[in-house]
Amino acid sequence: MTTATDTTYNGWPNYATWRVNIEVFDGLDVREYFNGEVPEAYDAAQWAREHAQEVVYNSLDDTGGGVAEGWALAFLQEVEWHAIARHLVEYAADCAQSEAA
């Protein structure tokens, strides 16, 4: 008999998604990158992936990342980008609603 295993981490789809959200996106209002508008989830997911990769590349020194870069990029492959996108869109919508009030 097989039982379902909960693979979520702190309410996120997995550890990688939680960790990237906390370290790269926590408190970020994605509207700053979309001309002040709340983006569609698909667009936010694409942007989030590119932004996180840019953070990895920018953290490397001039000699390149070698093994560390490979590990970081492999870790990013485990991220559920649409989960982060939903969070970014919800946060941006909440911020917009608060500002309108």
Summary of the structure (lengths in Angstrom):
residues: 101
radius of gyration: 15.7
end to end distance: 53.6
largest distance: 53.6
contacts: 260
relative contact order: 0.18
helix: 64%
strand: 2%
